[in-house]
């Protein structure tokens, strides 16, 4: 089980509601993407 706490939309900017899948499904897809570096989620975006 993986827990995620996100503030605002910086984690999923541009990923939210692709093709009507909804915000949570878009976030889940990003977190489970094996090609994405874990360090990308630690960046501060302004």
N, C-alpha and C positions, 0 to 999 in steps of 0.2 A: 504494500500500500504506500502510495506516494502522496504527500500533502503539499499543497502549494498555497502560499498567501500572496496575493497580488494587490497592489494599490494603484488605482487608476488603470489606464489602459496601455501603459508603456510595454508591458510584457507581450501583449497581443496586438500591438498597433498594426492595423491593416489586415488582421487575421480573424477578426471577430465573427462576422456573419457571412461567410463565403457560401454562396449557393443555398442560403436559407438553413444552414446546418446549426446555427445558433452559436452563441458565445462560448458556452462550456465545451461543446464538441470541437470548436476551433482551437481552444486552449489545450484540450486533451491531445489533439493531433500534433500540436507543436511540441508538447512535452514528451510525447512518445516517438518523435521523429529521430531515428538513429543517426541521421546525417547532421544533426545540430549539436554544436559544442555546448557543454554545460556552462562554460564561462560566459556565453552569450546571455544567459539568464541573470548573471550577476552584474551586468553593466548598468550603470545609471544613465538614463536617457532623459534629456531635457527638451 
